[in-house]
Amino acid sequence: MVNNITVQGLSQFIGTEKHYRHPLCRGVLYTDGIRYLIENGAAWLADAVASHLACTPDLAEKCGGTLFFTLTVNEDNTAVLVGCVDKGKPPLVEQSIEYTDFPLKEQSIWASIGGDNGEWVMHLPSEY
């Protein structure tokens, strides 16, 4: 169950103190803001984004090293997660989610190549 995730809570993240290594997708790092999502019941969202980053062949080349993910939650608690190069561009990644209790109608997670060893780094837009 997702709890304590609010727009106000997410807005406190403006940069990060540390990068954390994703436990399943070792080539993906994440920031304090993503850690907040994970610790408040949305680890599944971080896992979904990380799995696309780690398991989609040639994704870094296709997107030029930056990808913008958006989770959109529908009224019936279904959702869609898309990863695009830019607004208005067709998605490079799209995943339907049959059910979610995520409390916000929309959540963005940005990802870019930028770790010390060229890893993907997931972050909130406010942490860019």
DSSP file (Angstrom, degrees, kcal/mol; ACC not computed):
  #  RESIDUE AA STRUCTURE BP1 BP2  ACC     N-H-->O    O-->H-N    N-H-->O    O-->H-N    TCO  KAPPA ALPHA  PHI   PSI    X-CA   Y-CA   Z-CA
    1    1 A M              0   0    0      0, 0.0     2,-0.4     0, 0.0    41,-0.1   0.000 360.0 360.0 360.0 133.4    0.0    0.0    0.0
    2    2 A V        +     0   0    0     99,-0.1     2,-0.3    39,-0.1    39,-0.2  -0.677 360.0 170.0 -82.3 129.6    1.3    3.4   -0.9
    3    3 A N        +     0   0    0     37,-2.1    39,-0.1    -2,-0.4     3,-0.1  -0.980  50.4  14.3-139.8 154.7    1.3    5.9    1.9
    4    4 A N  S    S+     0   0    0     -2,-0.3     2,-0.7     1,-0.2    37,-0.1   0.508  76.2 137.5  66.3   7.5    2.6    9.3    2.7
    5    5 A I        +     0   0    0     35,-0.2     2,-0.3     4,-0.1    -1,-0.2  -0.772  25.0 155.6 -88.3 117.1    3.3   10.2   -1.0
    6    6 A T     >  -     0   0    0     -2,-0.7     4,-2.4     1,-0.1     5,-0.2  -0.918  56.8-114.7-135.0 160.4    2.2   13.8   -1.6
    7    7 A V  H  > S+     0   0    0     -2,-0.3     4,-1.9     1,-0.2    -1,-0.1   0.908 120.2  51.5 -59.0 -41.7    3.1   16.5   -4.0
    8    8 A Q  H  > S+     0   0    0      1,-0.2     4,-0.5     2,-0.2    -1,-0.2   0.906 109.1  49.7 -63.8 -41.6    4.4   18.5   -1.0
    9    9 A G  H >4 S+     0   0    0      1,-0.2     3,-0.8     2,-0.2    -1,-0.2   0.903 112.8  46.4 -63.4 -41.4    6.5   15.6    0.2
   10   10 A L  H >< S+     0   0    0     -4,-2.4     3,-1.5     1,-0.2    -1,-0.2   0.808 101.8  66.3 -70.9 -29.4    8.0   15.2   -3.3
   11   11 A S  H 3< S+     0   0    0     -4,-1.9    -1,-0.2     1,-0.3    -2,-0.2   0.640  84.7  73.5 -70.4 -12.1    8.7   18.9   -3.7
   12   12 A Q  T << S+     0   0    0     -3,-0.8     2,-0.9    -4,-0.5    -1,-0.3   0.637  76.7  90.6 -73.8 -12.2   11.3   18.8   -0.9
   13   13 A F    <   +     0   0    0     -3,-1.5     2,-0.3    -4,-0.1     3,-0.1  -0.759  41.0 153.6 -94.5 108.6   13.8   17.0   -3.1
   14   14 A I  S    S-     0   0    0     -2,-0.9   113,-0.3     1,-0.1     2,-0.2  -0.714  72.2 -21.3-131.8  79.4   15.9   19.5   -5.0
   15   15 A G  S    S-     0   0    0     -2,-0.3     2,-0.3   109,-0.1    18,-0.2  -0.532  82.3 -99.2 103.3-179.4   19.1   17.7   -5.7
   16   16 A T        -     0   0    0     -2,-0.2     3,-0.1   111,-0.1    15,-0.0  -0.987   7.9-151.1-143.0 151.3   20.4   14.7   -3.9
   17   17 A E  S    S+     0   0    0     -2,-0.3     2,-0.3     1,-0.2    -1,-0.1   0.745  83.8   5.7 -85.7 -28.5   22.9   13.8   -1.2
   18   18 A K        -     0   0    0      2,-0.0     2,-0.4    12,-0.0    14,-0.3  -0.988  62.6-125.6-155.4 153.7   23.7   10.4   -2.4
   19   19 A H        -     0   0    0     -2,-0.3     2,-0.4    12,-0.1    12,-0.2  -0.907  25.8-156.1-103.7 138.9   23.1    7.9   -5.2
   20   20 A Y  E     -A   30   0A   0     10,-2.9    10,-2.2    -2,-0.4     2,-0.4  -0.890  16.4-122.8-113.6 143.7   21.8    4.4   -4.3
   21   21 A R  E     -A   29   0A   0     -2,-0.4     8,-0.2     8,-0.2     5,-0.1  -0.735  28.1-116.6 -88.3 131.4   22.3    1.3   -6.4
   22   22 A H        -     0   0    0      6,-3.0     6,-0.2     3,-0.5    -1,-0.0  -0.476  20.4-138.5 -65.5 131.8   19.1   -0.5   -7.4
   23   23 A P  S    S+     0   0    0      0, 0.0     3,-0.2     0, 0.0    -1,-0.1   0.777  97.1  29.9 -68.5 -26.4   19.1   -3.9   -5.8
   24   24 A L  S    S+     0   0    0      1,-0.2     2,-0.8     4,-0.0     3,-0.1   0.802 123.0  45.2-100.1 -36.8   17.8   -5.8   -8.8
   25   25 A C  S >  S-     0   0    0      1,-0.1     3,-2.1     3,-0.1    -3,-0.5  -0.796  70.0-174.8-110.2  85.8   19.1   -3.7  -11.7
   26   26 A R  T 3  S+     0   0    0     -2,-0.8    -1,-0.1     1,-0.3    -4,-0.1   0.651  77.6  62.1 -64.0 -18.1   22.7   -3.1  -10.6
   27   27 A G  T 3  S+     0   0    0     -3,-0.1    93,-1.7    23,-0.1     2,-0.4   0.272  92.6  81.8 -89.2  12.2   23.4   -0.8  -13.5
   28   28 A V  E <   - b   0 120A   0     -3,-2.1    -6,-3.0    -6,-0.2     2,-0.3  -0.973  58.4-170.5-122.5 129.9   20.8    1.7  -12.3
   29   29 A L  E     -Ab  21 121A   0     91,-3.1    93,-2.7    -2,-0.4     2,-0.3  -0.725   5.6-162.4-108.4 162.7   21.3    4.2   -9.6
   30   30 A Y  E     -Ab  20 122A   0    -10,-2.2   -10,-2.9    -2,-0.3    93,-0.2  -0.972  10.6-124.8-146.1 163.6   18.6    6.4   -7.9
   31   31 A T     >  -     0   0    0     91,-1.3     4,-2.2    -2,-0.3     5,-0.1  -0.270  38.6 -89.3-100.1-179.4   18.4    9.6   -5.8
   32   32 A D  H  > S+     0   0    0    -14,-0.3     4,-2.0     1,-0.2     5,-0.1   0.862 124.3  55.3 -59.6 -38.1   17.0   10.6   -2.5
   33   33 A G  H  > S+     0   0    0      2,-0.2     4,-1.6     1,-0.2    -1,-0.2   0.903 109.0  45.8 -65.1 -41.4   13.7   11.5   -4.1
   34   34 A I  H  > S+     0   0    0     88,-0.2     4,-2.4     1,-0.2    -1,-0.2   0.872 109.6  56.1 -67.8 -36.3   13.3    8.0   -5.7
   35   35 A R  H  X S+     0   0    0     -4,-2.2     4,-3.0     1,-0.2    -2,-0.2   0.891 102.9  55.6 -61.3 -38.5   14.3    6.5   -2.4
   36   36 A Y  H  X S+     0   0    0     -4,-2.0     4,-1.1     2,-0.2    -1,-0.2   0.925 108.1  48.1 -58.0 -46.5   11.4    8.5   -0.8
   37   37 A L  H ><>S+     0   0    0     -4,-1.6     5,-2.7     1,-0.2     3,-0.5   0.935 113.1  48.3 -59.1 -46.1    9.0    6.8   -3.3
   38   38 A I  I ><>S+     0   0    0     -4,-2.4     3,-1.3     1,-0.2     5,-0.6   0.928 111.3  48.7 -60.6 -47.5   10.5    3.4   -2.5
   39   39 A E  I 3<5S+     0   0    0     -4,-3.0    -1,-0.2     1,-0.3    -2,-0.2   0.665 109.6  54.6 -70.3 -15.8   10.2    3.8    1.2
   40   40 A N  I <<5S-     0   0    0     -4,-1.1   -37,-2.1    -3,-0.5    -1,-0.3   0.042 129.9 -82.3-110.1  26.1    6.6    5.0    1.0
   41   41 A G  I < 5S+     0   0    0     -3,-1.3     3,-0.3   -39,-0.2    -3,-0.2   0.490 103.8 101.5  98.5   4.9    5.2    2.1   -0.9
   42   42 A A  I >>< +     0   0    0     -5,-2.7     4,-1.5    -6,-0.2     3,-0.7  -0.080  33.8 122.0-112.9  35.0    6.1    2.8   -4.5
   43   43 A A  H 3><S+     0   0    0     -5,-0.6     4,-2.9     1,-0.2     5,-0.2   0.860  71.4  64.2 -59.8 -33.9    9.1    0.5   -4.9
   44   44 A W  H 3> S+     0   0    0     -3,-0.3     4,-2.3     1,-0.2    -1,-0.2   0.855 100.3  50.9 -57.9 -35.8    7.1   -1.2   -7.7
   45   45 A L  H <> S+     0   0    0     -3,-0.7     4,-2.3     2,-0.2    -1,-0.2   0.932 111.5  45.7 -69.6 -45.9    7.3    2.0   -9.7
   46   46 A A  H  X S+     0   0    0     -4,-1.5     4,-2.7     1,-0.2    -2,-0.2   0.896 113.5  51.4 -62.0 -39.7   11.1    2.4   -9.2
   47   47 A D  H  X S+     0   0    0     -4,-2.9     4,-2.6     2,-0.2    -2,-0.2   0.904 108.8  50.8 -63.6 -41.8   11.4   -1.3  -10.1
   48   48 A A  H  X S+     0   0    0     -4,-2.3     4,-1.8    -5,-0.2    -2,-0.2   0.942 114.0  43.1 -62.9 -47.7    9.4   -0.9  -13.3
   49   49 A V  H  X S+     0   0    0     -4,-2.3     4,-2.4     1,-0.2    -2,-0.2   0.944 115.3  49.4 -63.2 -47.4   11.4    2.1  -14.5
   50   50 A A  H  X S+     0   0    0     -4,-2.7     4,-2.7     1,-0.2     5,-0.2   0.885 108.5  53.3 -60.1 -40.1   14.7    0.4  -13.6
   51   51 A S  H  X S+     0   0    0     -4,-2.6     4,-2.1     1,-0.2    -1,-0.2   0.888 109.4  48.3 -66.4 -37.2   13.8   -2.8  -15.4
   52   52 A H  H  X S+     0   0    0     -4,-1.8     4,-1.4     2,-0.2    -1,-0.2   0.925 113.6  47.7 -65.8 -42.7   13.0   -0.9  -18.6
   53   53 A L  H  < S+     0   0    0     -4,-2.4    -2,-0.2     1,-0.2    -1,-0.2   0.912 119.7  38.1 -62.6 -42.6   16.3    1.0  -18.3
   54   54 A A  H  < S+     0   0    0     -4,-2.7    -1,-0.2    -5,-0.2    -2,-0.2   0.764 124.1  36.7 -81.3 -26.5   18.3   -2.2  -17.6
   55   55 A C  H  < S+     0   0    0     -4,-2.1    -2,-0.2    -5,-0.2    -1,-0.2   0.419  86.7  95.7-115.2   1.3   16.5   -4.6  -19.9
   56   56 A T  S >< S-     0   0    0     -4,-1.4     3,-1.7    -5,-0.1     4,-0.3  -0.839  77.6-123.7 -95.8 112.7   15.6   -2.6  -23.1
   57   57 A P  T 3  S-     0   0    0      0, 0.0    -2,-0.1     0, 0.0    -3,-0.0  -0.232  85.3  -3.6 -58.0 137.6   18.3   -3.2  -25.7
   58   58 A D  T 3> S+     0   0    0      1,-0.1     4,-2.4     3,-0.1     5,-0.2   0.672  85.2 140.8  58.3  21.9   20.0   -0.1  -27.0
   59   59 A L  H <>  +     0   0    0     -3,-1.7     4,-2.0     1,-0.2     6,-0.3   0.910  67.9  53.7 -62.3 -42.2   17.7    2.2  -25.0
   60   60 A A  H  >>S+     0   0    0     -4,-0.3     5,-1.5     1,-0.2     4,-0.8   0.898 112.2  44.8 -60.2 -40.2   20.5    4.7  -24.2
   61   61 A E  H  45S+     0   0    0      1,-0.2     3,-0.4     2,-0.2    -1,-0.2   0.900 111.5  52.8 -69.6 -40.5   21.4    5.0  -27.9
   62   62 A K  H  <5S+     0   0    0     -4,-2.4    -2,-0.2     1,-0.2    -1,-0.2   0.819 119.6  33.5 -65.1 -31.2   17.7    5.3  -28.9
   63   63 A C  H ><5S-     0   0    0     -4,-2.0     3,-0.9    -5,-0.2    -1,-0.2   0.413 108.0-115.2-108.2   1.9   17.0    8.2  -26.5
   64   64 A G  T 3<5S-     0   0    0     -4,-0.8    -3,-0.2    -3,-0.4    -4,-0.1   0.720  72.8 -58.9  71.9  19.7   20.4    9.9  -26.5
   65   65 A G  T 3 <S+     0   0    0     -5,-1.5    48,-2.4    -6,-0.3     2,-0.4   0.482 120.6  86.4  90.3   2.8   21.0    9.0  -22.8
   66   66 A T  E <   +C  112   0A   0     -3,-0.9     2,-0.4    46,-0.2    46,-0.2  -0.997  47.4 175.7-138.9 133.2   17.9   10.8  -21.4
   67   67 A L  E     -C  111   0A   0     44,-2.9    44,-2.5    -2,-0.4     2,-0.6  -1.000  18.8-148.2-139.8 136.9   14.4    9.4  -21.0
   68   68 A F  E     -CD 110  84A   0     16,-3.0    16,-2.7    -2,-0.4     2,-0.3  -0.913  16.2-164.6-109.2 112.9   11.4   10.9  -19.3
   69   69 A F  E     -CD 109  83A   0     40,-2.9    40,-2.2    -2,-0.6     2,-0.4  -0.754   4.5-172.0 -96.4 142.2    9.0    8.5  -17.7
   70   70 A T  E     -CD 108  82A   0     12,-2.4    12,-2.1    -2,-0.3     2,-0.6  -0.984  11.8-156.8-135.5 125.5    5.4    9.4  -16.7
   71   71 A L  E     -CD 107  81A   0     36,-3.1    36,-2.1    -2,-0.4     2,-0.5  -0.891  13.4-168.2 -94.8 125.2    3.0    7.3  -14.7
   72   72 A T  E     -CD 106  80A   0      8,-2.6     8,-1.9    -2,-0.6     2,-0.5  -0.975   6.5-154.1-118.0 121.3   -0.6    8.3  -15.4
   73   73 A V  E     - D   0  79A   0     32,-2.9     6,-0.2    -2,-0.5     2,-0.1  -0.811   9.9-147.4 -98.7 130.2   -3.2    6.9  -13.0
   74   74 A N    >   -     0   0    0      4,-3.1     3,-1.8    -2,-0.5    -1,-0.0  -0.440  29.4-103.0 -91.3 166.8   -6.8    6.5  -14.3
   75   75 A E  T 3  S+     0   0    0      1,-0.3    -1,-0.1    -2,-0.1     4,-0.0   0.799 121.2  56.0 -58.9 -31.2  -10.0    6.8  -12.4
   76   76 A D  T 3  S-     0   0    0      2,-0.1    -1,-0.3     1,-0.0     3,-0.1   0.234 120.8-106.6 -88.5  14.7  -10.4    3.0  -12.3
   77   77 A N  S <  S+     0   0    0     -3,-1.8    23,-1.9     1,-0.3     2,-0.2   0.592  82.9 124.5  67.8  14.4   -7.0    2.6  -10.7
   78   78 A T        -     0   0    0     21,-0.2    -4,-3.1    23,-0.1     2,-0.3  -0.542  40.9-171.8 -84.9 168.5   -5.4    1.3  -13.8
   79   79 A A  E     -DE  73  97A   0     18,-2.3    18,-3.1    -6,-0.2     2,-0.4  -0.969  20.6-140.7-153.8 167.3   -2.3    3.1  -15.0
   80   80 A V  E     -DE  72  96A   0     -8,-1.9    -8,-2.6    -2,-0.3     2,-0.5  -1.000   8.3-157.1-135.0 138.3    0.1    3.5  -17.9
   81   81 A L  E     +DE  71  95A   0     14,-2.9    14,-2.5    -2,-0.4     2,-0.4  -0.969  18.9 178.9-114.2 121.0    3.9    4.1  -17.6
   82   82 A V  E     -DE  70  94A   0    -12,-2.1   -12,-2.4    -2,-0.5     2,-0.5  -0.931  18.6-155.4-123.8 148.9    5.5    5.6  -20.7
   83   83 A G  E     +DE  69  93A   0     10,-2.5     9,-3.0    -2,-0.4    10,-1.5  -0.980  22.7 173.6-123.4 118.5    9.1    6.6  -21.4
   84   84 A C  E     -D   68   0A   0    -16,-2.7   -16,-3.0    -2,-0.5     3,-0.1  -0.848  39.9-134.6-124.5 157.2    9.6    9.3  -24.0
   85   85 A V  S    S-     0   0    0      5,-0.5     2,-0.3     1,-0.3    -1,-0.1   0.819  90.3 -18.1 -75.2 -33.1   12.5   11.3  -25.3
   86   86 A D  S >  S-     0   0    0      4,-0.1     3,-1.9   -18,-0.1    -1,-0.3  -0.974  88.5 -67.2-165.2 162.7   10.5   14.5  -25.2
   87   87 A K  T 3  S+     0   0    0     -2,-0.3    -2,-0.0     1,-0.3     0, 0.0  -0.318 120.0  19.7 -58.1 138.9    6.9   15.7  -24.9
   88   88 A G  T 3  S+     0   0    0      1,-0.3    -1,-0.3    -3,-0.0     0, 0.0   0.333  98.2 116.1  83.2  -8.5    4.9   15.0  -28.0
   89   89 A K  S <  S-     0   0    0     -3,-1.9    -1,-0.3     1,-0.1     3,-0.1  -0.652  76.5 -98.3 -90.0 150.1    7.3   12.3  -29.2
   90   90 A P        -     0   0    0      0, 0.0    -5,-0.5     0, 0.0    -4,-0.1  -0.366  48.4 -98.2 -65.6 147.0    6.1    8.6  -29.4
   91   91 A P        -     0   0    0      0, 0.0    -7,-0.3     0, 0.0     3,-0.1  -0.373  22.4-162.9 -68.1 142.0    7.0    6.5  -26.4
   92   92 A L  S    S+     0   0    0     -9,-3.0     2,-0.4     1,-0.3    -8,-0.2   0.670  86.8  32.5 -87.4 -23.8   10.1    4.3  -26.5
   93   93 A V  E     +E   83   0A   0    -10,-1.5   -10,-2.5     2,-0.0     2,-0.3  -0.996  67.4 172.2-133.9 136.6    8.7    2.4  -23.5
   94   94 A E  E     +E   82   0A   0     -2,-0.4     2,-0.4   -12,-0.2   -12,-0.2  -0.961   1.8 176.2-147.7 130.7    5.1    1.7  -22.6
   95   95 A Q  E     -E   81   0A   0    -14,-2.5   -14,-2.9    -2,-0.3     2,-0.3  -0.992  20.0-143.8-137.4 126.8    3.7   -0.5  -19.9
   96   96 A S  E     -E   80   0A   0     -2,-0.4     2,-0.5   -16,-0.2   -16,-0.2  -0.707  13.1-154.7 -85.8 140.5    0.0   -1.0  -18.8
   97   97 A I  E     -E   79   0A   0    -18,-3.1   -18,-2.3    -2,-0.3     3,-0.1  -0.974   5.1-156.5-120.6 119.3   -0.6   -1.5  -15.1
   98   98 A E  S    S+     0   0    0     -2,-0.5     2,-0.3     1,-0.2    -1,-0.1   0.809  75.6   3.7 -68.6 -31.8   -3.7   -3.4  -14.2
   99   99 A Y        +     0   0    0    -21,-0.1     2,-0.3   -20,-0.0   -21,-0.2  -0.975  62.4 166.2-155.1 139.7   -4.1   -1.9  -10.7
  100  100 A T        -     0   0    0    -23,-1.9    -3,-0.0    -2,-0.3     0, 0.0  -0.986  27.1-159.2-149.0 148.2   -2.3    0.7   -8.5
  101  101 A D        +     0   0    0     -2,-0.3   -99,-0.1   -28,-0.0   -23,-0.1   0.097  43.7 147.0-106.9  19.8   -3.1    2.5   -5.3
  102  102 A F        -     0   0    0      1,-0.1    -2,-0.1   -25,-0.1   -25,-0.1  -0.374  45.5-142.4 -57.6 130.0   -0.6    5.2   -6.2
  103  103 A P  S    S+     0   0    0      0, 0.0     2,-0.3     0, 0.0    -1,-0.1   0.648  73.1  72.5 -78.6 -15.8   -2.2    8.4   -4.7
  104  104 A L  S    S-     0   0    0      1,-0.1   -31,-0.1   -98,-0.1     3,-0.1  -0.727  74.5-135.1-101.5 149.9   -1.2   10.9   -7.3
  105  105 A K  S    S+     0   0    0     -2,-0.3   -32,-2.9     1,-0.2     2,-0.3   0.789  91.3  15.5 -70.1 -26.9   -2.8   11.2  -10.8
  106  106 A E  E     -C   72   0A   0    -34,-0.2     2,-0.4     2,-0.0   -34,-0.2  -0.998  61.0-178.0-149.9 143.1    0.6   11.6  -12.4
  107  107 A Q  E     -C   71   0A   0    -36,-2.1   -36,-3.1    -2,-0.3     2,-0.4  -0.979  12.6-153.2-143.4 129.9    4.2   11.1  -11.4
  108  108 A S  E     -C   70   0A   0     -2,-0.4     2,-0.4   -38,-0.2   -38,-0.2  -0.822   9.8-177.0-102.4 141.9    7.3   11.8  -13.5
  109  109 A I  E     -C   69   0A   0    -40,-2.2   -40,-2.9    -2,-0.4     2,-0.3  -0.987  12.2-157.2-132.7 124.7   10.7   10.0  -13.1
  110  110 A W  E     -CF  68 123A   0     13,-2.9    13,-2.8    -2,-0.4     2,-0.4  -0.749   7.2-167.4-100.3 150.7   13.5   11.2  -15.3
  111  111 A A  E     +CF  67 122A   0    -44,-2.5   -44,-2.9    -2,-0.3     2,-0.3  -1.000  10.8 166.2-138.9 139.0   16.5    9.0  -16.1
  112  112 A S  E     -CF  66 121A   0      9,-1.8     9,-2.4    -2,-0.4     2,-0.5  -0.991  42.9-102.1-148.3 155.2   19.8    9.8  -17.7
  113  113 A I  E    S+ F   0 120A   0    -48,-2.4     7,-0.2    -2,-0.3     6,-0.1  -0.661  72.5 115.0 -74.7 125.2   23.2    8.3  -18.2
  114  114 A G        +     0   0    0      5,-2.8    -1,-0.2    -2,-0.5     6,-0.2   0.436  26.4 124.5-175.5   2.6   25.4    9.9  -15.5
  115  115 A G  S >  S-     0   0    0      4,-2.0     3,-1.9    -3,-0.2     6,-0.1  -0.206  77.7 -95.7 -69.4 170.5   26.7    7.5  -12.9
  116  116 A D  T 3  S+     0   0    0      1,-0.3    -1,-0.1     2,-0.1     0, 0.0   0.800 128.1  36.7 -56.7 -30.2   30.5    7.3  -12.3
  117  117 A N  T 3  S-     0   0    0    -90,-0.0    -1,-0.3     0, 0.0    -2,-0.1   0.001 130.1 -87.9-113.4  27.0   30.6    4.2  -14.6
  118  118 A G  S <  S+     0   0    0     -3,-1.9    -2,-0.1     1,-0.2     2,-0.1   0.774  76.8 156.3  74.9  26.8   28.0    5.4  -17.1
  119  119 A E        -     0   0    0      1,-0.1    -5,-2.8    -6,-0.1    -4,-2.0  -0.390  49.8 -98.8 -79.9 160.8   25.0    4.0  -15.3
  120  120 A W  E     -bF  28 113A   0    -93,-1.7   -91,-3.1    -7,-0.2     2,-0.5  -0.572  35.3-155.9 -69.9 142.1   21.5    5.1  -15.6
  121  121 A V  E     -bF  29 112A   0     -9,-2.4    -9,-1.8    -2,-0.2     2,-0.4  -0.985   1.5-155.0-124.4 119.6   20.4    7.5  -12.8
  122  122 A M  E     +bF  30 111A   0    -93,-2.7   -91,-1.3    -2,-0.5     2,-0.3  -0.761  26.5 156.8 -91.1 137.5   16.7    7.8  -11.9
  123  123 A H  E     - F   0 110A   0    -13,-2.8   -13,-2.9    -2,-0.4     5,-0.0  -0.984  43.9 -99.2-153.7 161.9   15.6   11.0  -10.3
  124  124 A L    >   -     0   0    0     -2,-0.3     3,-1.8   -15,-0.2     4,-0.3  -0.514  41.6-112.0 -75.8 152.8   12.6   13.3   -9.7
  125  125 A P  G >  S+     0   0    0      0, 0.0     3,-1.5     0, 0.0    -1,-0.1   0.864 118.3  58.4 -54.2 -36.6   12.3   16.3  -12.1
  126  126 A S  G 3  S+     0   0    0      1,-0.3  -115,-0.0     2,-0.1    -2,-0.0   0.638 100.2  58.4 -69.7 -12.7   13.0   18.6   -9.1
  127  127 A E  G <         0   0    0     -3,-1.8    -1,-0.3  -113,-0.3  -111,-0.1   0.436 360.0 360.0 -94.3  -0.5   16.3   16.9   -8.5
  128  128 A Y    <         0   0    0     -3,-1.5    -1,-0.2    -4,-0.3    -2,-0.1   0.505 360.0 360.0 -69.4 360.0   17.7   17.6  -12.0
